[in-house]
Amino acid sequence: MNIGQRQFSPIFSIFIFGILALTICGCADKKEEKKIIAKPLKTSSKLKVIFDSDANNELDDQHALAYLLFNGDTFEVDAVTVNATYNGGDIQGHYDEALRVIKLCNLNDKIPLLKGANANFIDISNAWNPENYDGQEGVDRILEATKKDTLVIIAVGKLTNIALALKKDPAFAERTKIVWLGSNYPEPGEYNQDNDTIAMNYVLNSNIPFEMVTVRYGKPSGTDAVKVTKEEINRKMPGLGPTSIEPVTGRHGGEFKTFGDYSVSLFEYIDYHGDPPSRPLFDMVAVAILKNESWGERKRIPAPVLINNEWIERPDNKRKIAVWENFKKEEILEDFYSSLKNPVPVTK
């Protein structure tokens, strides 16, 4: 998740050399007419995912999660995990907000919700105990799920949980791929990135398949361009989604029985930027491009690293990552509203 135009200076520049030390981590199906294809990332016609979120940060995580949970014809969701970032309080606040959305989708007895890291990667690593560590519930779920099935992790907050999974089990890199909503690459200053720069570099220096869905504040090429106005939300969202089994008390008070009505409330308590005043739904785009790759452009680059708040290119790096940019705003938003009008709840 990302906070509007707010940018944070990196906290961990004093650990430059620590970064470099920390960041090294260490079948075919038979079809009709004997046609053989390579093993797909999907386990069926649906893509199985884990959604890793700092749900209480602002409001895009909630919309991304609802969008995911109402696309059961495309996705299966193994679990939702949360981590804590600067905004939104400690891990309990992020857990509670994710639970609100899951309840509004009538899936609280079907989709597991687990707590991940409250602190950052460097702090947890300095007191590392693989049998008892901050974030263990969520991280262990990620590790065990990827041992049992082929799935993608949609990460829309800091990358602490992912880095911890790699630290505990380096073979984790061979079992999944990460689609991360984060970074202003090739420029610095993005919320998810700056919440745990060391974790991000640790992941970039591993061999885990990694796709970066860029934010790029103020630029038309990033998810910052997928914006909505308060007027649009007030016009389109009321009543959307199924009626929840029981009312859910919102983050800012009040009771709600549809996600659409809760969305309207969330937009009442947020800052707006630009002309017309609007708010990006950053995280939702990470779900959208997994549903339809044509809604963005993807390119492969040698994995860079961020040091002293500057991206360092490594053109000879054999480790490649994907960078997503240039998103089709209208198609994505149209599909978002359509998914809430005609929800298909996911299964586990």
Secondary structure, DSSP 8 states (H G I E B T S, - for coil): ---TT-----S-GGGHHHHHHHT-----EE-GGG-EE---SSSSSSEEEEEEE-TTSSSHHHHHHHHHHTBTTTEEEEEEEE---STT-SHHHHHHHHHHHHHHTT-TTTS-EEE--SS-HHHHHHT--TTS-TTHHHHHHHHHHHHHS-EEEEE-S-SHHHHHHHHH-GGGGGSEEEEEE--BTTB---HHHHH-HHHHHHHHTS-S-EEEE---TT-TTSGGG-EE-HHHHHHH-TT-S---SS-EE-TTS-EESSHHHHHHHHHHTS--BTTTTBEE-HHHHHHHHHH-GGGSEEEEEE--EEETTEEE--TT-S-EEEEEE---HHHHHHHHHHHHHS-B--B-
